[in-house]
C-alpha cells in the first residue's frame, strides 16, 4: 500500500508540476537568447553595457560611459535602435489612460506606459520606448512596468 501511494503521489506531482517546470525552462532559454542577442549587438557597436533590462516585449542596454542606449525587439533581433544620448535633451515617462464610470464613480485606468526621448536640436521625439500596453500580447503587471519605466528614465537622465 505504501509503494502504490508513493507512485501515485509522484505521478500526480509530475502531472501537475511538469508543465510549470517546462514553462520556466522555456522562459529561461528565451531570456538567455535575448541576452546573447543584446550582447552581440553591443559588441558589434563597440559598447559595454552597464545596465540591461530583459522582458518579453523589450530588451534594453545602457552604456553610461559612451552615453548610448541600445533598444532591441526580442522577437526580431535584427530590429534594433542605437540612440546616442548626447543628442537627447529630455526624457519623460508617459502614462496614457482612459476614464470610465463604475458604480457611479469616475475612475481612470492606465492603458500604456512608455518613455519618450526628445531631441536637443528640434525638441521632437527621437523614439518612444514602450514598457506596458494593455492590448499587447505579453502583459505584465502595470505597476511593475511603471516602476521599470521610472527606473530607466532616471538611468537615462543620469547619462544625458
LINKAWO-V246525 format. One record per residue. RES is the residue in one letter. OMEGA is omega in radians with two decimals (999 if undefined). BURIAL is # if it has 16 or more other ideal C-beta (glycine too) atoms within 10 Angstrom, else .. Layout:
BEGIN
((RES & OMEGA & BURIAL) (RES & OMEGA & BURIAL))
END
This chain:
BEGIN
((X & -3.13 & .) (X & -3.12 & .) (X & -3.13 & .) (X & 3.09 & .) (X & 3.11 & .) (X & 3.14 & .) (X & 3.11 & .) (X & 3.11 & .) (X & 3.12 & .) (X & 3.12 & .) (X & 3.11 & .) (X & 3.10 & .) (X & 3.13 & .) (X & -3.13 & .) (X & -3.09 & .) (X & -3.08 & .) (X & -3.13 & .) (X & 3.12 & .) (X & 3.12 & .) (X & 3.10 & .) (X & 3.12 & .) (X & 3.13 & .) (X & 3.10 & .) (X & 3.10 & .) (X & 3.13 & .) (X & 3.12 & .) (X & 3.10 & .) (X & 3.09 & .) (X & 3.13 & .) (X & 3.12 & .) (X & 3.11 & .) (X & 3.13 & .) (X & 3.12 & .) (X & 3.14 & #) (X & 3.12 & #) (X & 3.10 & .) (X & 3.11 & #) (X & 3.13 & #) (X & 3.10 & .) (X & 3.09 & .) (X & 3.11 & #) (X & 3.12 & #) (X & 3.12 & .) (X & -3.12 & .) (X & 3.12 & .) (X & 3.06 & .) (X & 3.09 & #) (X & -3.05 & .) (X & 3.09 & #) (X & -3.12 & .) (X & 3.08 & .) (X & 3.08 & .) (X & -3.13 & #) (X & 3.03 & #) (X & -3.12 & #) (X & -3.04 & #) (X & -3.01 & #) (X & 3.03 & #) (X & -3.11 & #) (X & 3.02 & #) (X & -3.10 & #) (X & 3.03 & #) (X & -3.08 & #) (X & -3.08 & .) (X & 3.14 & .) (X & 3.13 & .) (X & 3.14 & #) (X & 3.08 & #) (X & -3.13 & #) (X & -3.14 & #) (X & -3.06 & #) (X & 3.03 & #) (X & -3.03 & .) (X & -3.13 & #) (X & -3.11 & .) (X & -3.06 & .) (X & -3.14 & #) (X & 3.08 & .) (X & 3.14 & .) (X & 3.08 & #) (X & 3.00 & .) (X & -3.05 & #) (X & 3.06 & #) (X & -3.06 & .) (X & 3.06 & #) (X & 3.09 & .) (X & -3.10 & .) (X & 3.13 & #) (X & -3.00 & .) (X & 3.02 & .) (X & 3.08 & #) (X & 3.07 & .) (X & -3.13 & #) (X & 3.07 & #) (X & 3.07 & .) (X & -3.07 & .) (X & 3.04 & .) (X & 3.10 & .) (X & 3.11 & .) (X & -3.14 & .) (X & 3.11 & .) (X & -3.11 & .) (X & 3.12 & .) (X & 3.06 & .) (X & 3.14 & .) (X & -3.12 & .) (X & 3.11 & .) (X & -3.14 & .) (X & 3.11 & .) (X & -3.10 & .) (X & -3.12 & .) (X & 3.09 & #) (X & -3.14 & #) (X & 3.02 & #) (X & 3.13 & #) (X & 3.10 & .) (X & -3.12 & #) (X & -3.09 & .) (X & 3.07 & .) (X & -3.00 & .) (X & -3.05 & .) (X & 3.11 & .) (X & 3.06 & .) (X & -3.11 & .) (X & 3.02 & .) (X & 3.11 & #) (X & 3.05 & #) (X & -3.12 & .) (X & -3.07 & #) (X & 3.13 & #) (X & -3.09 & #) (X & 3.03 & #) (X & -3.10 & #) (X & -3.11 & .) (X & -3.11 & .) (X & -3.13 & .) (X & -3.09 & .) (X & -3.10 & .) (X & 2.97 & .) (X & 3.07 & .) (X & -3.08 & .) (X & -3.12 & #) (X & 3.11 & .) (X & -3.14 & .) (X & 3.06 & #) (X & 3.08 & #) (X & 3.12 & .) (X & 3.12 & #) (X & 3.11 & #) (X & 3.12 & .) (X & 3.13 & .) (X & 3.07 & #) (X & 3.10 & #) (X & 3.12 & .) (X & -3.13 & #) (X & 3.14 & #) (X & 3.11 & .) (X & -3.13 & .) (X & -3.13 & #) (X & 999 & .))
END
